[in-house]
């Protein structure tokens, strides 16, 4: 049974619906506490301006539309089920800061979903398996060094999975790269071919 991890998942069910062979998903998001990991911006009224108090409602509304039902509520961990697929959603959880807290609960994943948000590579320490990479859906995978503001700000996320792959690190952890091109799924044997295709799609 394939098990996938999706950090910064929000309410995106596209991979769940496209890959029925994946029966278990670990969704991880720093919200509703903050949309920027552990960062806090206190407003004059004392409320964290980075928080999103409606986030769980926003997620569960989409889940319900797709026939997922909440089956277990364990604080920041909520489990949702639809037939033979389950989503274990870790809310208010940031990587790398909270990695040690959940490491033993996510150590069996074999698929990494990198769509929309590029996670810190810390999560790869949970196991040493050969992994499947799933990306696409118009996500940008460009090296930060190619961004216009690189000279001014430098590398903003040096430990993100994508930046590490651009540095030729961790590529040996992945046996195949899958690009979701909306109506189809395209397989690539290596990171460079996946990346070059993504650039053509987003130019």
N, C-alpha and C positions, 0 to 999 in steps of 0.2 A: 504494500500500500504506500503510495506517495504521500508525503507530508510537506506542506509548503509554509514558508515564513514570508510575511509581507509587512514591512516596517513603514509607517506613514501611510497606512491603508485608507484612512478616512472611511467612506461608505462605498468604496469601489468593489463591486462584485463581478466585474468583467472576467478576471481570471477564474473565479469560482465557476461561473457559468460556461466558460470556454473549455475548462479542463475537468470534466466529470470524473476522470480517473484519479484525481487528487481528492482524497476523502477527508483530509484533516488540514485545516489552515490555522496558523498562528498569526493573528492580526495584532499589531502593536502600534499604539499612537500615544503621543504625549498629551493629547487633548482628553478631556476638557480643561485640564489644569493650565496648559499653555500650548500655543501653536509653534513655539520655539523652544522645544525641549524643556529645560528647567528654568528658562529665563522668565523673569517677572518684571512687569512694568506697572508700578502702583500709581493709580490715578488719584486725584484729589479726594475722591470718596473712599479711598482705601481698597478699591477693587482692582484685581490684577487685570490690566488692560489687554494682556495676551491670552487671557482665558476665554473659553467658549462654552458657556454654561448650557447651551442647547445642543452640544455636540452629540451626546449619546442619543438624544431624541432624533436628531438628524440621521444618525447611523441606523437606528432601529426602524425608522420609517421606511428606509430603503430596503432593509432586510425583510421587513414584513411584506413589502410589495413583491419580493422574490421568494416568499413562502418560508423564510427562516423564522423560527420561533425560539425565544429565550427559554432554555431548559435548566440552566444553573446560574445563580448569581452569587459570586464569591468576592464581593467588594470590587476591586479593580479588574478582576477577571470575571468575564461573563461568557457563557457558552451558548451558542446558537446551533440549531439543528434543522436540516432539511433532508428528509429521506436518509441517505447514507453519507451525507456530507455534514461536517461539523466545523464551526469556526470558534476558536478559542480566542477571545478578544481581550487583550491586556490594555486597559485604558490607563491614562495618567502614568504612562511608562515610557521612559526615554532610554535610548541606547547612545552612548555607553554607560550613562550614569546608573541605570537600574539593572544592568546586565546580570550581576551576581545574584540578584533577587529572583530572576526567572530562568537562569541558565539551565537548571535541572528540569525545568518544565518544558523546554523547547529543544532539547538536545537530539531529537530524532528526526529533524527536518532533512529533506533531501532536495528540495526545490527552493530557490530564492526568487522572489518577485521584486523587481526594481522598476517601478512605474511611478512617475510623478515626483518622487522623493528619493534621494540617494542616501542610504543609511551609512552610519559609521561601521567600519569593518569589524568592530569588536564582537559582533554577534557570531562571526565565523568561528570563534573559539569554542562555541558550544559543542562542536563535533569535528571530526576529521574526514567526513564523507566526501566522495566525489559528487558534485552537485550539478543540478540543472538550473540555468539562469533563464528567467522569463522577463522580457521587457517589451518596449514598444509603445503603441498608442500615442504617438507623437511626442514622447518624452525626449528631452535633449540629453545626450550623453557626451557632450563636447568637453574636452579638457579645459579646465578653468584658465590655463595659461594662454588659451586662444581667445579669451574674452577681452573685449575692448578696455575694460577697467582693471585688467590684471596688473599693469604697470603701477597703477595708483594704489590698489588695495592688496595685491598679491594673491596668494592661494587661500581662499576663504575656508575651504573644507578639505584639507590635505588628507584626512583619514577616511573620507567617504569611499565606499566601495568603488565607485567609478574612477575617482582620482587615483586610487591604488592600482586599478587595472591599467590605467594610462601609464603608470610607472612600471608596468610589467610585473607587478606583484599580485599574488593570489590567482592568477589566471590558470594555474595548474589545479586549482580546486574545482574547476568547472569542466564537465565533460561535453556539454552542449549548450548552445545559446539559442533561445527561441524568441523570435520577434513577432509580436502580435500586430499584424498589419490590418486591423479592423476586420475585414472579411476573411482573412486567412492567417495561418501561422507558418512562419518560415524558419527552418532550422539552419544554424550555422555551426561549424565545427570549432571555430575559434573566435576570440574577442574582436580581433581586427576586422574580420568580415562582417560581424554583427554591427560593429561601430560604423564602418563605411556605409553599410546599408541605411543605418539610422540617419546619417548625415545627408544622404541623398533624399530621404523621405522628408527631412525637415528644412532643407534649403529653400 
